[in-house]
Amino acid sequence: MFKALGQLFNMFFVLFSGGEKLAKAFDDIAGIAQAEAAGLSAQMDIERGTRLSLLRHDAKLALAGSEEPKAPQSKAA
């Protein structure tokens, strides 16, 4: 009977040790996912900033082009 109780406690020890290792693995995976998300967020911020600066540059060129006087067009038939 004492041998059976010893095996029962050993089984619970192994079971909970495995659960703890699984929890640590999930924690590591969550940490990696957070780091990836932070990196992706930074990359998207850079890309967004680049697109905005290009749009602003294009808008300035468009405004500058519309302010220039247009040459009169000749009506050659």
ABEGO torsion letter per residue (X at the ends): XAAAAAAAAAAAAAAAAAAAAAAAAAAAAAAAAAAAAAAAAAAAAAAAAAAAAAAAAAAAAAAAAAABBBBBBBBBX
